[in-house]
Amino acid sequence: MPVAELLTRHADAWRRATAHPFLDAVRDGTLPAGAFDTWLVQDAHFVADLLRFQARLLARAPRSASAVLAGGCVALVEELAWFTEQAAARGLDLAAARLPATVAYAAVLERLDAADPATALTALWTIERTYLDAWSSARPGAPGYREFVEHWTVPAFAAYVADLEAVTGDADDAVFLEVVAAETAFWQMALDA
């Protein structure tokens, strides 16, 4: 089964991850700046974890996935630099402690380092597709958040997600559900902090 079929096969879980109240609040402007800042710092931690995971996956994935994964690694390095700029502009400390949802998500990525490459690719595609669809659901974003929504929904990112889908083999329901649950918890973390 192609991975894209997971979106309809597990529609309720998918909806919880991509139409979360955090995203609704970004779209309508009701999200407190402090909650967004908490999420942004934690997301910077996550992106650093994702870069490590993706770099290790690049080293062991099928050759057919190499170019897509390498491009993704470069984009993550650029994303970390962007986070540094955003943190400076917003007066945020990117060295702040990781919250439990961030620690739990890092543990998922660490466990997936030992998974076969096909499973790891399904996880990576799920992570990136969730991110794209979630931020797309927040469009256009309230004025205070619009630049972030635009940043995470650019056509180049959508193309990258499509390229990941093309190199990902058969779907893995278990890893899809695990990643979607981690994504949902990550959005909720900012509302609960």
Backbone as a printed PyTorch tensor [residue, N CA C, xyz], in Angstrom:
tensor([[[ 0.8400, -1.1810,  0.0000],
         [ 0.0000,  0.0000,  0.0000],
         [ 0.8870,  1.2470,  0.0000]],

        [[ 0.6560,  2.1770, -0.9020],
         [ 1.4180,  3.4330, -0.9110],
         [ 1.1970,  4.2260,  0.3840]],

        [[ 2.2080,  4.9550,  0.8120],
         [ 2.1210,  5.6640,  2.0820],
         [ 0.9920,  6.6940,  2.1080]],

        [[ 0.6840,  7.3080,  0.9960],
         [-0.3630,  8.3380,  0.9890],
         [-1.7180,  7.7740,  1.4050]],

        [[-1.9190,  6.4710,  1.2190],
         [-3.1840,  5.8630,  1.6210],
         [-3.3580,  5.8440,  3.1370]],

        [[-2.2540,  5.9950,  3.8720],
         [-2.3420,  6.0280,  5.3320],
         [-3.1740,  7.2150,  5.8160]],

        [[-3.1850,  8.2870,  5.0440],
         [-3.9060,  9.4970,  5.4480],
         [-5.4050,  9.2500,  5.5460]],

        [[-5.9380,  8.4400,  4.6630],
         [-7.3700,  8.1180,  4.7230],
         [-7.6180,  6.8760,  5.5680]],

        [[-6.6780,  5.9830,  5.5910],
         [-6.8340,  4.7630,  6.3920],
         [-6.9030,  5.0900,  7.8890]],

        [[-6.1840,  6.1200,  8.2950],
         [-6.1560,  6.5530,  9.7000],
         [-6.5810,  8.0150,  9.7870]],

        [[-7.7410,  8.2990,  9.2080],
         [-8.1910,  9.6880,  9.0480],
         [-8.3510, 10.4200, 10.3790]],

        [[-8.8400,  9.7640, 11.4110],
         [-9.0440, 10.4500, 12.6910],
         [-7.7130, 10.8670, 13.3120]],

        [[-6.7550,  9.9530, 13.3240],
         [-5.4330, 10.2720, 13.8680],
         [-4.7800, 11.3750, 13.0460]],

        [[-4.9360, 11.3030, 11.7320],
         [-4.3650, 12.3150, 10.8490],
         [-4.9660, 13.6960, 11.1320]],

        [[-6.2620, 13.7320, 11.3020],
         [-6.9500, 14.9950, 11.5770],
         [-6.4730, 15.5910, 12.9110]],

        [[-6.2790, 14.7550, 13.9160],
         [-5.7990, 15.2630, 15.2160],
         [-4.4200, 15.9080, 15.0810]],

        [[-3.6030, 15.3800, 14.1870],
         [-2.2410, 15.9010, 14.0190],
         [-2.1630, 17.1080, 13.0990]],

        [[-3.0930, 17.2380, 12.1780],
         [-2.9770, 18.2940, 11.1690],
         [-4.0290, 19.3880, 11.2860]],

        [[-4.9680, 19.2170, 12.1900],
         [-5.9920, 20.2420, 12.4140],
         [-6.1300, 20.4710, 13.9170]],

        [[-5.0050, 20.5770, 14.5680],
         [-4.9440, 20.7130, 16.0250],
         [-5.3520, 22.1180, 16.4540]],

        [[-5.9050, 22.2710, 17.6680],
         [-6.2550, 23.6120, 18.1740],
         [-5.0860, 24.6000, 18.1690]],

        [[-3.8600, 24.1280, 18.3390],
         [-2.6930, 25.0110, 18.2420],
         [-2.6780, 25.6950, 16.8840]],

        [[-2.9060, 24.9190, 15.8370],
         [-2.8760, 25.4520, 14.4700],
         [-4.0550, 26.3680, 14.2080]],

        [[-5.2250, 26.0100, 14.7580],
         [-6.3890, 26.8950, 14.6330],
         [-6.0870, 28.2510, 15.2610]],

        [[-5.4250, 28.2260, 16.4210],
         [-5.1050, 29.4650, 17.1240],
         [-4.0560, 30.2890, 16.3840]],

        [[-3.1450, 29.6230, 15.6650],
         [-2.1880, 30.3380, 14.8080],
         [-2.9480, 31.0280, 13.6750]],

        [[-3.9000, 30.3220, 13.1040],
         [-4.6640, 30.8670, 11.9810],
         [-5.5280, 32.0460, 12.4170]],

        [[-6.1980, 31.9250, 13.5800],
         [-7.1320, 32.9930, 13.9590],
         [-6.5340, 34.0430, 14.9020]],

        [[-5.2770, 33.8410, 15.3000],
         [-4.5910, 34.8440, 16.1010],
         [-4.8380, 34.7620, 17.5930]],

        [[-5.4550, 33.6870, 18.0570],
         [-5.7430, 33.5640, 19.4890],
         [-4.6330, 32.8500, 20.2630]],

        [[-3.6030, 32.3820, 19.5820],
         [-2.5070, 31.7090, 20.2800],
         [-1.6460, 32.7440, 20.9930]],

        [[-1.4800, 32.6190, 22.3120],
         [-0.6040, 33.5550, 23.0190],
         [ 0.8320, 33.4530, 22.4940]],

        [[ 1.4890, 34.5890, 22.4030],
         [ 2.8660, 34.6100, 21.8910],
         [ 3.7700, 33.6990, 22.7050]],

        [[ 3.5440, 33.6070, 24.0040],
         [ 4.3700, 32.7480, 24.8480],
         [ 4.2420, 31.2810, 24.4860]],

        [[ 3.0300, 30.8450, 24.1390],
         [ 2.8260, 29.4560, 23.7290],
         [ 3.5490, 29.1850, 22.4100]],

        [[ 3.4680, 30.1410, 21.4890],
         [ 4.1700, 29.9640, 20.2150],
         [ 5.6770, 29.9330, 20.4440]],

        [[ 6.1780, 30.8160, 21.2830],
         [ 7.6160, 30.8540, 21.5570],
         [ 8.0860, 29.5490, 22.1920]],

        [[ 7.2940, 28.9980, 23.1050],
         [ 7.6280, 27.7000, 23.6990],
         [ 7.7270, 26.6520, 22.6060]],

        [[ 6.7200, 26.6180, 21.7380],
         [ 6.7160, 25.6480, 20.6450],
         [ 7.9310, 25.8560, 19.7340]],

        [[ 8.2530, 27.1030, 19.4170],
         [ 9.3510, 27.3940, 18.5000],
         [10.6850, 26.8860, 19.0500]],

        [[10.9390, 27.1080, 20.3290],
         [12.1800, 26.6230, 20.9470],
         [12.2180, 25.1000, 20.9190]],

        [[11.0990, 24.4800, 21.2470],
         [11.0590, 23.0120, 21.2450],
         [11.2030, 22.4670, 19.8260]],

        [[10.6450, 23.1790, 18.8510],
         [10.7780, 22.7300, 17.4700],
         [12.2280, 22.8410, 16.9980]],

        [[12.9430, 23.8320, 17.4680],
         [14.3730, 23.9190, 17.1300],
         [15.1120, 22.6950, 17.6630]],

        [[14.7940, 22.2820, 18.8780],
         [15.3870, 21.0400, 19.4170],
         [15.0310, 19.8530, 18.5200]],

        [[13.7490, 19.7840, 18.1430],
         [13.3060, 18.6700, 17.3110],
         [14.0300, 18.6540, 15.9670]],

        [[14.1780, 19.8080, 15.3500],
         [14.8490, 19.8630, 14.0400],
         [16.2980, 19.3870, 14.1610]],

        [[16.9620, 19.7260, 15.2440],
         [18.3260, 19.2190, 15.4580],
         [18.3200, 17.7000, 15.5790]],

        [[17.3430, 17.1590, 16.2980],
         [17.2150, 15.7030, 16.4150],
         [16.9030, 15.0780, 15.0600]],

        [[16.0270, 15.7300, 14.3010],
         [15.6520, 15.2160, 12.9860],
         [16.8430, 15.2180, 12.0370]],

        [[17.6740, 16.2400, 12.1010],
         [18.8640, 16.2800, 11.2560],
         [19.7760, 15.0880, 11.5450]],

        [[20.0020, 14.7990, 12.8150],
         [20.8380, 13.6470, 13.1640],
         [20.2240, 12.3500, 12.6420]],

        [[18.9180, 12.1950, 12.8390],
         [18.2180, 11.0050, 12.3620],
         [18.3330, 10.8900, 10.8430]],

        [[18.0730, 11.9840, 10.1470],
         [18.0680, 11.9420,  8.6860],
         [19.4660, 11.7150,  8.1230]],

        [[20.4810, 12.2680,  8.7460],
         [21.8560, 12.0480,  8.2770],
         [22.2370, 10.5820,  8.4120]],

        [[21.8430,  9.9680,  9.5150],
         [22.1390,  8.5350,  9.6920],
         [21.3230,  7.6950,  8.7160]],

        [[20.0880,  8.1080,  8.4510],
         [19.2680,  7.3870,  7.4750],
         [19.8760,  7.4970,  6.0850]],

        [[20.3840,  8.6550,  5.7410],
         [21.0360,  8.8440,  4.4440],
         [22.1530,  7.8200,  4.2390]],

        [[22.9020,  7.5500,  5.2890],
         [24.0290,  6.6320,  5.1870],
         [23.6060,  5.1850,  4.9570]],

        [[22.3790,  4.8320,  5.2840],
         [21.9720,  3.4300,  5.1760],
         [20.7720,  3.1820,  4.2670]],

        [[20.1990,  4.2370,  3.7380],
         [19.0120,  4.1030,  2.8880],
         [19.3870,  3.6100,  1.4920]],

        [[18.4110,  3.1360,  0.7540],
         [18.6750,  2.7310, -0.6290],
         [19.2150,  3.9040, -1.4460]],

        [[20.0460,  3.5950, -2.4030],
         [20.6570,  4.6250, -3.2580],
         [19.5890,  5.5080, -3.9030]],

        [[18.4420,  4.9310, -4.2140],
         [17.3700,  5.6830, -4.8680],
         [16.8480,  6.8310, -4.0020]],

        [[17.0960,  6.7740, -2.7040],
         [16.6310,  7.8190, -1.7940],
         [17.7210,  8.8250, -1.4450]],

        [[18.9400,  8.5790, -1.8760],
         [20.0770,  9.4030, -1.4370],
         [19.9310, 10.8840, -1.7470]],

        [[19.5830, 11.2170, -2.9680],
         [19.5200, 12.6360, -3.3490],
         [18.4410, 13.3750, -2.5530]],

        [[17.2940, 12.7390, -2.3670],
         [16.2070, 13.3710, -1.6100],
         [16.6370, 13.5760, -0.1570]],

        [[17.2330, 12.5530,  0.4360],
         [17.6460, 12.6470,  1.8330],
         [18.7690, 13.6680,  2.0140]],

        [[19.7120, 13.6980,  1.0860],
         [20.8040, 14.6740,  1.1800],
         [20.2580, 16.0920,  1.0810]],

        [[19.3430, 16.3120,  0.1560],
         [18.7180, 17.6270,  0.0330],
         [17.9680, 18.0120,  1.2960]],

        [[17.3140, 17.0320,  1.9010],
         [16.6070, 17.2850,  3.1520],
         [17.5540, 17.6560,  4.2770]],

        [[18.7060, 17.0030,  4.3250],
         [19.7000, 17.3400,  5.3540],
         [20.1930, 18.7710,  5.1910]],

        [[20.4750, 19.1630,  3.9640],
         [20.9160, 20.5370,  3.7150],
         [19.8300, 21.5250,  4.1550]],

        [[18.5790, 21.2180,  3.8240],
         [17.4750, 22.0940,  4.2160],
         [17.3580, 22.1870,  5.7370]],

        [[17.6050, 21.0980,  6.4410],
         [17.5320, 21.1300,  7.9030],
         [18.6570, 21.9690,  8.5070]],

        [[19.8270, 21.9200,  7.9030],
         [20.9280, 22.7760,  8.3690],
         [20.5200, 24.2430,  8.2010]],

        [[19.9430, 24.5700,  7.0560],
         [19.4710, 25.9360,  6.8190],
         [18.3500, 26.3070,  7.7890]],

        [[17.4940, 25.3430,  8.0880],
         [16.3840, 25.5920,  9.0170],
         [16.9110, 25.9150, 10.4110]],

        [[17.9460, 25.2190, 10.8370],
         [18.5260, 25.5010, 12.1510],
         [19.1130, 26.9140, 12.2060]],

        [[19.7140, 27.3590, 11.1250],
         [20.2190, 28.7370, 11.0700],
         [19.0550, 29.7210, 11.1420]],

        [[17.9660, 29.4030, 10.4670],
         [16.7680, 30.2510, 10.5060],
         [16.2030, 30.3140, 11.9200]],

        [[16.1750, 29.1820, 12.6130],
         [15.7060, 29.1700, 14.0050],
         [16.5750, 30.0860, 14.8740]],

        [[17.8630, 30.0730, 14.6480],
         [18.7640, 30.9440, 15.4120],
         [18.4120, 32.4070, 15.1800]],

        [[18.1440, 32.7660, 13.9330],
         [17.7430, 34.1380, 13.6070],
         [16.4160, 34.4990, 14.2820]],

        [[15.4470, 33.5950, 14.2120],
         [14.1370, 33.8470, 14.8040],
         [14.2400, 33.9860, 16.3220]],

        [[15.0420, 33.1260, 16.9310],
         [15.2170, 33.1850, 18.3850],
         [15.8350, 34.5110, 18.8010]],

        [[16.8220, 34.9670, 18.0470],
         [17.4550, 36.2450, 18.3630],
         [16.4410, 37.3840, 18.2400]],

        [[15.6440, 37.3570, 17.1950],
         [14.6610, 38.4180, 16.9740],
         [13.5780, 38.4180, 18.0510]],

        [[13.2600, 37.2360, 18.5800],
         [12.1780, 37.1180, 19.5630],
         [12.6960, 37.0580, 21.0010]],

        [[14.0150, 37.1080, 21.1740],
         [14.5960, 37.0560, 22.5110],
         [14.4380, 35.7010, 23.1880]],

        [[14.5660, 34.6320, 22.4070],
         [14.3680, 33.2750, 22.9310],
         [15.6930, 32.5760, 23.1640]],

        [[15.7150, 31.6970, 24.1230],
         [16.9020, 30.9100, 24.4550],
         [16.7520, 29.5120, 23.8650]],

        [[17.4710, 29.2460, 22.7900],
         [17.3780, 27.9250, 22.1490],
         [18.0410, 26.8280, 22.9690]],

        [[18.7320, 27.2090, 24.0420],
         [19.3260, 26.2110, 24.9320],
         [18.3820, 25.8540, 26.0820]],

        [[17.1590, 26.3660, 26.0400],
         [16.1860, 26.0560, 27.0900],
         [15.9580, 24.5510, 27.1640]],

        [[15.5650, 24.0920, 28.3300],
         [15.3470, 22.6660, 28.5520],
         [14.2930, 22.1120, 27.5970]],

        [[14.4920, 20.8710, 27.2330],
         [13.5140, 20.1660, 26.4070],
         [12.3290, 19.7840, 27.2720]],

        [[11.1460, 19.9550, 26.7300],
         [ 9.9270, 19.5490, 27.4200],
         [ 9.6580, 18.0680, 27.1470]],

        [[ 8.8100, 17.4270, 27.9560],
         [ 8.5860, 15.9850, 27.8120],
         [ 8.1920, 15.5240, 26.4050]],

        [[ 7.3620, 16.2820, 25.6960],
         [ 6.9680, 15.8700, 24.3430],
         [ 8.1650, 15.8690, 23.3910]],

        [[ 9.0850, 16.7900, 23.5860],
         [10.2900, 16.8560, 22.7590],
         [11.2020, 15.6800, 23.0710]],

        [[11.3520, 15.3740, 24.3450],
         [12.1640, 14.2260, 24.7650],
         [11.5640, 12.9320, 24.2120]],

        [[10.2450, 12.8050, 24.2960],
         [ 9.5820, 11.6000, 23.7980],
         [ 9.7490, 11.4530, 22.2910]],

        [[ 9.6500, 12.5690, 21.5650],
         [ 9.8010, 12.5100, 20.1080],
         [11.2400, 12.1350, 19.7490]],

        [[12.2100, 12.6640, 20.4880],
         [13.6110, 12.3000, 20.2520],
         [13.8130, 10.8010, 20.4680]],

        [[13.1250, 10.2430, 21.4440],
         [13.2290,  8.8070, 21.7010],
         [12.6480,  7.9960, 20.5430]],

        [[11.5740,  8.4900, 19.9360],
         [11.0160,  7.8280, 18.7510],
         [12.0610,  7.8090, 17.6390]],

        [[12.6790,  8.9540, 17.3840],
         [13.6940,  9.0220, 16.3240],
         [14.8810,  8.1120, 16.6350]],

        [[15.2820,  8.0780, 17.8810],
         [16.4000,  7.2150, 18.2650],
         [16.0580,  5.7410, 18.0420]],

        [[14.8410,  5.3630, 18.4020],
         [14.4220,  3.9750, 18.1760],
         [14.3780,  3.6660, 16.6800]],

        [[13.9430,  4.6270, 15.8890],
         [13.8460,  4.4230, 14.4460],
         [15.2130,  4.3220, 13.7740]],

        [[16.2570,  4.7720, 14.4630],
         [17.6050,  4.5740, 13.9300],
         [17.9250,  3.0940, 13.7640]],

        [[17.2960,  2.2570, 14.5760],
         [17.5380,  0.8230, 14.5040],
         [16.5530,  0.1090, 13.5770]],

        [[15.5560,  0.8260, 13.0840],
         [14.5610,  0.2270, 12.1920],
         [15.1490,  0.0490, 10.7980]],

        [[14.5330, -0.8180, 10.0400],
         [14.9840, -0.9930,  8.6570],
         [14.7530,  0.3200,  7.8960]],

        [[15.5330,  0.5530,  6.8410],
         [15.4090,  1.8220,  6.1110],
         [14.0080,  2.1200,  5.5940]],

        [[13.2730,  1.1090,  5.1740],
         [11.9210,  1.3490,  4.6580],
         [11.0150,  1.9120,  5.7480]],

        [[11.1190,  1.3760,  6.9400],
         [10.3200,  1.8750,  8.0610],
         [10.7440,  3.2940,  8.4190]],

        [[12.0400,  3.5330,  8.4420],
         [12.5500,  4.8690,  8.7570],
         [12.1090,  5.8900,  7.7040]],

        [[12.0910,  5.4920,  6.4450],
         [11.6150,  6.3970,  5.3890],
         [10.1310,  6.7060,  5.5610]],

        [[ 9.3390,  5.7010,  5.9270],
         [ 7.9200,  5.9510,  6.1920],
         [ 7.7790,  6.9670,  7.3170]],

        [[ 8.5760,  6.8160,  8.3650],
         [ 8.5200,  7.7520,  9.4880],
         [ 8.8900,  9.1590,  9.0330]],

        [[ 9.9600,  9.2870,  8.2670],
         [10.3980, 10.6050,  7.8120],
         [ 9.3370, 11.2530,  6.9320]],

        [[ 8.7810, 10.4830,  5.9940],
         [ 7.7240, 11.0340,  5.1500],
         [ 6.5430, 11.4810,  6.0130]],

        [[ 6.1750, 10.6900,  7.0090],
         [ 5.0590, 11.0330,  7.8790],
         [ 5.3400, 12.3340,  8.6340]],

        [[ 6.5470, 12.4660,  9.1570],
         [ 6.9350, 13.6910,  9.8660],
         [ 6.7580, 14.9040,  8.9570]],

        [[ 7.3270, 14.8160,  7.7790],
         [ 7.3260, 15.9730,  6.8810],
         [ 5.9430, 16.2390,  6.2850]],

        [[ 5.2120, 15.1900,  5.9650],
         [ 3.8570, 15.3910,  5.4210],
         [ 2.9430, 15.9810,  6.4910]],

        [[ 3.0820, 15.5190,  7.7290],
         [ 2.2850, 16.0820,  8.8100],
         [ 2.5690, 17.5710,  8.9510]],

        [[ 3.8450, 17.9130,  8.9440],
         [ 4.2490, 19.3110,  9.0990],
         [ 3.6640, 20.1690,  7.9800]],

        [[ 3.7880, 19.7070,  6.7510],
         [ 3.2800, 20.4560,  5.6060],
         [ 1.7680, 20.6330,  5.6880]],

        [[ 1.0550, 19.5460,  5.9310],
         [-0.4020, 19.6340,  5.9700],
         [-0.8810, 20.4380,  7.1790]],

        [[-0.1980, 20.2800,  8.3090],
         [-0.5880, 21.0160,  9.5080],
         [-0.4470, 22.5200,  9.2900]],

        [[ 0.7030, 22.9390,  8.7950],
         [ 0.8900, 24.3800,  8.5790],
         [ 0.0120, 24.8950,  7.4440]],

        [[-0.2620, 24.0420,  6.4700],
         [-1.1870, 24.4530,  5.4090],
         [-2.5820, 24.6860,  5.9760]],

        [[-2.9580, 23.9240,  6.9980],
         [-4.2750, 24.1070,  7.6200],
         [-4.3590, 25.4360,  8.3780]],

        [[-3.2110, 26.0020,  8.7230],
         [-3.1750, 27.2680,  9.4700],
         [-3.1350, 28.4890,  8.5470]],

        [[-3.1550, 28.2710,  7.2460],
         [-3.1120, 29.3890,  6.3070],
         [-4.3240, 30.2790,  6.4290]],

        [[-4.2140, 31.5700,  6.2140],
         [-2.9700, 32.2740,  5.9390],
         [-2.1770, 32.5880,  7.2020]],

        [[-2.7770, 32.3340,  8.3350],
         [-2.1280, 32.6700,  9.6000],
         [-2.4560, 34.0930,  9.9990]],

        [[-2.6510, 34.2980, 11.2840],
         [-2.8810, 35.6500, 11.7930],
         [-1.6300, 36.4820, 11.5200]],

        [[-1.7610, 37.7940, 11.4420],
         [-0.6090, 38.6370, 11.0940],
         [ 0.6590, 38.3390, 11.8910]],

        [[ 0.5480, 38.0830, 13.1750],
         [ 1.7330, 37.8200, 13.9860],
         [ 2.4100, 36.4950, 13.6890]],

        [[ 1.7200, 35.6110, 13.0060],
         [ 2.2640, 34.2780, 12.7160],
         [ 2.3820, 33.9950, 11.2150]],

        [[ 1.9170, 34.9180, 10.4060],
         [ 1.8390, 34.6690,  8.9590],
         [ 3.1880, 34.3070,  8.3470]],

        [[ 4.2540, 34.9930,  8.7450],
         [ 5.5590, 34.6990,  8.1370],
         [ 5.9930, 33.2640,  8.4300]],

        [[ 5.6130, 32.7410,  9.5930],
         [ 5.9680, 31.3680,  9.9420],
         [ 5.1580, 30.3820,  9.1000]],

        [[ 3.8630, 30.6420,  8.9760],
         [ 3.0110, 29.7780,  8.1520],
         [ 3.5350, 29.7550,  6.7230]],

        [[ 3.8750, 30.9100,  6.2010],
         [ 4.3990, 30.9830,  4.8340],
         [ 5.7270, 30.2330,  4.7190]],

        [[ 6.5720, 30.3650,  5.7310],
         [ 7.8790, 29.7080,  5.7160],
         [ 7.7380, 28.1880,  5.6090]],

        [[ 6.7510, 27.6370,  6.3070],
         [ 6.6030, 26.1760,  6.3520],
         [ 5.6280, 25.6150,  5.3340]],

        [[ 5.2080, 26.4450,  4.3860],
         [ 4.3030, 25.9450,  3.3410],
         [ 4.7830, 26.3370,  1.9410]],

        [[ 6.0450, 26.6780,  1.8160],
         [ 6.5580, 27.0850,  0.5040],
         [ 6.5060, 25.9160, -0.4830]],

        [[ 6.3670, 26.2090, -1.7670],
         [ 6.3110, 25.1460, -2.7740],
         [ 7.5240, 24.1950, -2.7360]],

        [[ 8.7060, 24.7200, -2.4110],
         [ 9.8920, 23.8520, -2.3650],
         [ 9.7480, 22.7750, -1.2900]],

        [[ 9.1280, 23.1200, -0.1660],
         [ 8.9200, 22.1200,  0.8840],
         [ 7.8910, 21.0890,  0.4310]],

        [[ 6.8220, 21.5370, -0.2160],
         [ 5.8190, 20.6050, -0.7390],
         [ 6.4500, 19.6560, -1.7580]],

        [[ 7.3470, 20.1750, -2.5890],
         [ 8.0330, 19.3260, -3.5740],
         [ 8.9200, 18.2950, -2.8800]],

        [[ 9.5990, 18.7080, -1.8150],
         [10.4330, 17.7880, -1.0470],
         [ 9.5900, 16.6630, -0.4500]],

        [[ 8.4410, 17.0060,  0.0980],
         [ 7.5550, 15.9900,  0.6770],
         [ 7.0890, 15.0260, -0.4100]],

        [[ 6.7610, 15.5400, -1.5840],
         [ 6.3660, 14.6730, -2.6990],
         [ 7.5150, 13.7730, -3.1230]],

        [[ 8.7350, 14.3040, -3.1430],
         [ 9.9010, 13.4890, -3.4870],
         [10.1390, 12.3950, -2.4500]],

        [[ 9.9360, 12.7180, -1.1790],
         [10.0580, 11.6980, -0.1310],
         [ 9.0340, 10.5870, -0.3420]],

        [[ 7.8170, 10.9820, -0.6640],
         [ 6.7720,  9.9840, -0.9150],
         [ 7.1820,  9.0500, -2.0500]],

        [[ 7.7960,  9.6020, -3.0810],
         [ 8.1860,  8.8040, -4.2430],
         [ 9.2670,  7.7750, -3.9160]],

        [[10.1100,  8.0470, -2.9130],
         [11.1800,  7.0950, -2.5780],
         [10.8330,  6.2140, -1.3870]],

        [[ 9.6520,  6.4200, -0.8230],
         [ 9.2180,  5.6070,  0.3120],
         [ 8.4450,  4.4140, -0.2190]],

        [[ 8.7620,  3.2540,  0.2930],
         [ 8.1240,  2.0260, -0.1730],
         [ 6.7420,  1.8410,  0.4210]],

        [[ 6.4110,  0.5970,  0.6800],
         [ 5.0980,  0.2670,  1.2270],
         [ 4.9020,  0.9070,  2.5900]],

        [[ 3.6650,  1.2190,  2.8700],
         [ 3.3000,  1.8970,  4.1120],
         [ 3.5030,  0.9980,  5.3210]],

        [[ 3.8390,  1.6260,  6.4210],
         [ 3.9770,  0.9500,  7.7070],
         [ 2.9980,  1.6300,  8.6640]],

        [[ 1.8590,  0.9680,  8.8990],
         [ 0.8070,  1.5650,  9.7270],
         [ 1.2980,  1.9040, 11.1290]],

        [[ 2.0550,  1.0140, 11.7360],
         [ 2.4680,  1.2180, 13.1310],
         [ 3.3450,  2.4590, 13.2760]],

        [[ 4.3280,  2.6040, 12.4040],
         [ 5.2110,  3.7680, 12.5220],
         [ 4.4640,  5.0460, 12.1560]],

        [[ 3.5620,  4.9700, 11.2020],
         [ 2.7440,  6.1290, 10.8540],
         [ 1.9680,  6.6040, 12.0790]],

        [[ 1.3000,  5.6980, 12.7490],
         [ 0.4950,  6.0570, 13.9240],
         [ 1.3650,  6.5650, 15.0660]],

        [[ 2.5470,  5.9920, 15.2300],
         [ 3.4580,  6.4480, 16.2820],
         [ 3.9110,  7.8830, 16.0300]],

        [[ 4.2680,  8.1800, 14.7950],
         [ 4.7270,  9.5300, 14.4560],
         [ 3.5810, 10.5290, 14.5640]],

        [[ 2.4190, 10.1690, 14.0730],
         [ 1.2670, 11.0740, 14.1400],
         [ 0.9100, 11.3770, 15.5970]],

        [[ 0.9920, 10.3790, 16.4580],
         [ 0.7300, 10.6110, 17.8880],
         [ 1.7790, 11.5470, 18.4840]],

        [[ 3.0420, 11.3810, 18.0910],
         [ 4.1040, 12.2650, 18.5820],
         [ 3.8940, 13.6930, 18.1000]],

        [[ 3.4490, 13.8450, 16.8540],
         [ 3.1670, 15.1800, 16.3190],
         [ 2.0230, 15.8380, 17.0880]],

        [[ 0.9770, 15.0870, 17.3480],
         [-0.1670, 15.6230, 18.0790],
         [ 0.2610, 16.0800, 19.4720]],

        [[ 1.0520, 15.2640, 20.1360],
         [ 1.5410, 15.6130, 21.4730],
         [ 2.4320, 16.8480, 21.4250]],

        [[ 3.1750, 17.0090, 20.3310],
         [ 4.0690, 18.1580, 20.2020],
         [ 3.2820, 19.4590, 20.0930]],

        [[ 2.1930, 19.4760, 19.3180],
         [ 1.3560, 20.6710, 19.2500],
         [ 0.7550, 20.9650, 20.6320]],

        [[ 0.2540, 19.8970, 21.2780],
         [-0.4380, 20.0660, 22.5480],
         [ 0.5040, 20.6000, 23.6270]],

        [[ 1.7740, 20.2000, 23.5520],
         [ 2.7750, 20.6350, 24.5200],
         [ 2.7880, 22.1520, 24.6800]],

        [[ 2.6920, 22.8600, 23.5610],
         [ 2.7480, 24.3270, 23.6210],
         [ 1.5260, 24.9150, 24.3020]],

        [[ 0.4030, 24.2520, 24.1740],
         [-0.8140, 24.7410, 24.8190],
         [-0.8210, 24.4340, 26.3090]],

        [[-0.1490, 23.3670, 26.6860],
         [-0.1270, 22.9270, 28.0910],
         [ 0.9970, 23.5480, 28.9000]],

        [[ 2.0010, 24.1150, 28.2230],
         [ 3.1830, 24.6140, 28.9250],
         [ 2.8830, 25.8590, 29.7520]]])
